[in-house]
């Protein structure tokens, strides 16, 4: 059985779907009863409710587990301590493989949530546990946060330069790799950067979206102060707020991109292009309207 932590999030759900499609038995760790109800309605599999920061939860959740795909809650201020506790519990359970969902360029100290993931990676190196580390770029799906503005106003609002370069990756491609490395022993000790096939600015992404959905779309850069006001309205934690502001500043200066060769080799097919993603998303939205 394979344990997926953070299973109710978009990454966790994608990984669970990929594992089930590969015939694997899955246990999901979710945080609360609301997530339990949601996941029970979607998947017929083992679900455990518990907080990753609670030692008793971790000591029990590994029973009968041969491998884990560890996803820490997004932008969690205690990601390092959670990772260390997860590694300790996994080591005590004697599992065969620990797959850590990290991030592209975790060694960038200017982005605190990246730096914490790098420290978890370091702990894996010295743990003695058979490990695999996946380092995905930003998801193509992240742009869906702006989808209402895209469809209604033809605008994508970002708090950094529209010319900032990225190599967005399809979440499904990442999930397919997660299932692959958990089903094959050949990937023990590997660290894989997972980047989409297109290195694009946000302005170029908008141009592709314009072609895919048949309407003009442009990118509007908003100030960090304006974004901060919006973020406060949705109740982001102080750590999340500060980490995201530092991330946006980094993106503005340097972008966030890498090469797709590793992803292509792992998938044994071309990774999903941003145009393919845009066309598929437009079709899905049209179907939802029917």
JOCORPE-V517913 format. One record per backbone hydrogen bond with DSSP energy under -1.0 kcal/mol. CO is the residue of the C=O (numbers start at 0). NH is the residue of the N-H. Records with the same first field share a line. If there is no record, write none. Layout:
CO=NH  NH
//
This chain:
0=65  66
1=26
2=68
3=28
5=8
8=12
9=13
10=14
11=15
12=16
13=17
14=18
15=19
16=20
17=21
18=23
19=22
24=1
25=45
26=3
27=47
28=6
29=49
31=35
32=36
33=37
34=38
35=39
36=40
38=42
42=44
45=27
47=29
50=53
53=57
54=58
56=60
59=62
61=64
65=95  96
66=2
67=98
68=4
69=100
72=75
75=78
77=81
78=82
79=83
80=84
81=85
82=86
83=87
84=88
85=89
86=90
87=91
88=92
89=94
96=67
97=131
98=69
99=101  133
104=107
106=108
107=110
110=113  114
111=115
112=116
113=117
114=118
115=119
116=120
117=121
118=122
119=123
120=124
121=125
123=126
129=97
130=188
131=99
132=191
133=101
134=193
135=103
137=168
138=141
139=142
140=143
141=144
142=145
143=146
145=149
146=150
147=151
148=152  153  154
153=217
155=219
157=221
160=163
161=202
164=255
165=199
166=195
168=139
169=173
170=174
171=175
172=176
173=177
174=178
175=179
176=180
177=181
178=182
184=187
186=189
189=132
191=134
193=136
199=165
200=204
201=205
202=206
203=207
204=208
205=209
206=210
207=211
208=212
209=213  214
217=155
219=157
222=226
223=227
224=228
225=229
226=230
227=231
228=232
230=235
236=240
237=241
238=242
239=243
240=244
241=245
242=246
243=247
244=248
245=249
246=250
247=251
248=252
249=253
250=254
255=166
259=263
260=264
261=265
262=266
263=267
272=276
273=277
274=278
275=279
276=280
277=281
278=282
279=283
280=284
281=285
282=286
283=287
284=288
//
